[in-house]
Each structure stands twice: as structure tokens, then as C-alpha cells.
Amino acid sequence: MDEVLRALQSLQKASMFKIATPANWKPRDPVVISPSVTDEQAKEMFPAGYQTVDLPSNKKYLRLTNV
């Protein structure tokens, strides 16, 4: 039953925000901001801020936040 509730919460958050939840995500864990969201939009959508993950390719598309 816990897995069903976790999956439901993940789907609800994904429908409210432009985010995706990583594998084994639990409530209050960071979520991934969709790459289609610009940095300006992310600043407006997530006023608490977000963290950009450093990647070997130096691309800045992997951003994490809490919702």
C-alpha cells in the first residue's frame, strides 16, 4: 500500500508542477525540474530556489528542487 500512495503523490506533484520524480522518490525528497522550463520560469515557479547539478558535459539542464 505504501508504494501505491508514493506513486499517487508522485503523479499529483507532476501534474501540479513541471517536474519529474526520480526512482525511489519519497515525499520531501528533491524532484527534477523539466528541461522545458527555462531558468526564468523556474525562478518564478520555485521561489524557494533550485540546485543545478554539475554534469561532465557542463550542460545546466539537470535542476533539483523541493515541492
N, C-alpha and C positions, 0 to 999 in steps of 0.2 A: 504494500500500500504506500510506503514511503516513496518508492520510485515513481508511482503514478502521480502523487502530489508534487514531487520535484519537477516532473515533466510538464505538468499543468502550469506550475508557476513560471517555468522557462518560457512556455508558449505565450502566457499572458504578458510577460515583460517584453518579449519580442514583438508582440502586436502593438504595445503601447509606445515603445521606443524603437529606433532603428538600430537594434543590437542583435547579437547572437550570443548564445551561451556555450562555453567550451564543454568538452566531455567531462563528466563527473562534476558538473557545476552544482553548487549548493547555494541556497539563498544567502545573501550578503557576500558572496564571492564576486570578484570582478567579472565584468562581461565585456565582450568585444564590440566596439562601435563599428557599424557597417562602413566599408571603404567608400560607399557612395555619399557619405556625409562629409562635407567639407570641414576644414578646421574652424571656419567662422560659424557654421551651423552647429558644430559640436560644442563650441563655447556657449552658444545660446541654449542648446538642448540640455547641457550638463553643466550648470553653473558651479557645481562643487568641484569641477575640473576633471581632467583625464590624464592618463600617462601614456606617452608614446614609447613603444618598445624598440630598442636598438636592434636592428637586424643586420646581418652581414652584407646585405645589398645596399644598406644605407637608405632604404626607402622608408617613408614615415607613415605607412598605411595601417599598421597594427597598433590600435589605440585601445586602452582599457579604462573602464570607469566602473563606478558602483551606482546601482539604481535600486 
